[in-house]
């Protein structure tokens, strides 16, 4: 088996708490009591090898694929605080991304992608202590190009899929870097948050995608949450405002006018070593209704070395569920369940049930180990691919320096069927051995 360099800054940094909670930048251009301006730089170089290919788009033959992905994100962020007026904040950056080699194992990219364009460009205002009844920063308003995260990303976690020239030439090309997800910002947003992040709080807003593979969907949303010592209980509502029918594939056209409702809860119920999480969602469209949801429980063994955690999750996606804009949020398996299955082999968050067992440990303050097992069962093929199978993933995150994380991984994927018999794996249904190594940096 060859050794390959790279896999994903986006995922490694996110897993260590980065994508939704920015690390402290290394280059402080201005650092005054009321004014801050930073030069931000993220970079990833990844290399991947899959012994099997997948006929997601009909553009991959039997055999293996080896490819590399990389991106550099560079720009500025800052804020300005004034007495009695709150805080003005903003961020602007660009992303240069590329894919080399064969392109990914599912054919989203072909290795010829090279793009440098704007990513985030937004500004906002926080109220500080101007409205005591709403708490510190009880009002926050932002607009522009930014990612939007609702809950833990089961339904919306930014605009992350980055296809290339593998399908339909340049029609869906977003610059490549399919696995490492260099772009997560929606093209246009307005986001209002009320009540801070404790007690009763909520948000409302709007986003519009410019991502062809998401049919350039436009949606309005609102959330209502209560957060206390035991955890968070939340409600989410979304309404589809439109899609670009030129790019809408199958059920994506139903996003126009779609209503989405969900109820979710997460926390420890007052038990420090316990983690509980669940979300139930419903979609109403002109075509009909669909449901999805999950329940998860985990226990951290405080008396054992290595801070070991053992957890289990059951997820069910209805036959007509639209996975919308889920993404990678709180660690491996959330919400890309299976390194091979979620990215290349399917089921891609629809028409399936998933049993997921995981063990996590920290042998050293700079090392995090993950062992993740999955069992996938397609509900009703009805002409759609049968993506039933099993997967075992092993990952290691090594914090080499405060700015550099190295993450090798091994994935073993065993599909029930090959492409000739109703599945997606090209050539045969034998075990696929998938390898990757991530080097991620943040300055």
C-alpha positions, 0 to 999 in steps of 0.5 A: 500500500502506498503512503500518501501525504495530506487530507484536510485542513478544513476537517482537522482544524474543525475537529479541534474546534476550529471551523465554527470557533476561530483560533487566535490568529498569529498575525495581529496587525492592530491590537488595541483596547478598542480596535483589532485587525488580524491577518489570517492564513489557513493552508492545507495540502492533502493526498488520497488513495482509494483502491476502488472507484464509485459510479456516482456520476457514471464517470469512473471506471473500475480501478483505483484513484490517487489524487491530491487536494490543497487550498490556501485561505488568506485575508483579514478580520477585525473589530472596532468597539466603542463606548455605548455603541457596541462592536462592529466586526467583519472578515474578508478573505480569498481561497486558492484551491486545487485538485491534482492527479486522478481526481476523487474516487467518486468523480466530483473532480478530475484533477484539473481544477485551479481556482482563486476567488473570494470566500468570506466577505461580511460585516456585522454589529454586536450590542455589547451591554446596550440591552441588559435584558437580552444579556451581553451581545444580546443582539448580533446582526451580520450580512454578506458572504458567510457560513451559517450553522444551525444546531450542530449541522444536521440540516444546515452547516454552511455551503460546503460541497466543492465539486470540480470538472468531473461532472458536466465540465465547468457547469458545477466547478467550484474550484475542486478540493472536494474532500477538504472543503475549502469553501463554506460561505453562502453567497448572500446572507442576513443573520440576526441573533437575539438573546446571546447563547444562554437561557432563551435565545434565537435567530432568524435570517436568510441565505442564498447559495451560488453553488451549482451542485446545491441548485443555488438554493435560497432559504429563510430560517429561524431558530429558538433555543433554551440553554441551561446547565444540563444542555440545549433544547432547540427548534428550527424552521426553514422555508425554501425561497427558490432554486436555479432550475438549470442545476436542480437534480431530481428532488432538488427542484422541491426545495422551492417552497419546501418547509423544514421543521426540527426539534433537537436537544444536546447536553449531559442532563447534569451528569458530567461524563454523559453526552446525549444528542438528538434531532428529529426533522420533517420536510414538507414539499409539493411532492410529499413529506419526509422525515429524518433523525438521530439519537446519540449517547456517549460516556467518558470514562474519567477513571481510565487513562487517555480520556476514553469515550465510547459512543453510539448513534442511530441515524435514519434518513427517510426515502425522500429526505433531502440532505440539504446543507449538512456538513462536518461540525463536531468531529469525525462522523458528524455529519459525514458518516464514514470517510468512504461512504459519506464522500464517495460511495453513498448514501449521502444522507438520504434513504438509509439507516446508519448504526454508528459505534465510536471510540475516542481517546487522547493518549497524549495532550497532542494526540487524539485517536478515533476508531469509528464503525458504521453499518449502512442499510438502504431502505427502498432502492426503487431504482436508486442505488443500494448503498448498504455496506459496512465501514471501519475508520481509524484516524489520528490527529497529531498537533505537531505545533500550535499551528500545524495538525497532522492527521493520517487515516485509514478507511475499510469499506465493504459494500453489499453490492457493486455497480453491476448489481445495483450498488455504486462501487465499480468493478466488484463488491470487494473490500476497499482500502482507503488511505489519507494523511492530513497536514493542516495549518492555521496562522 
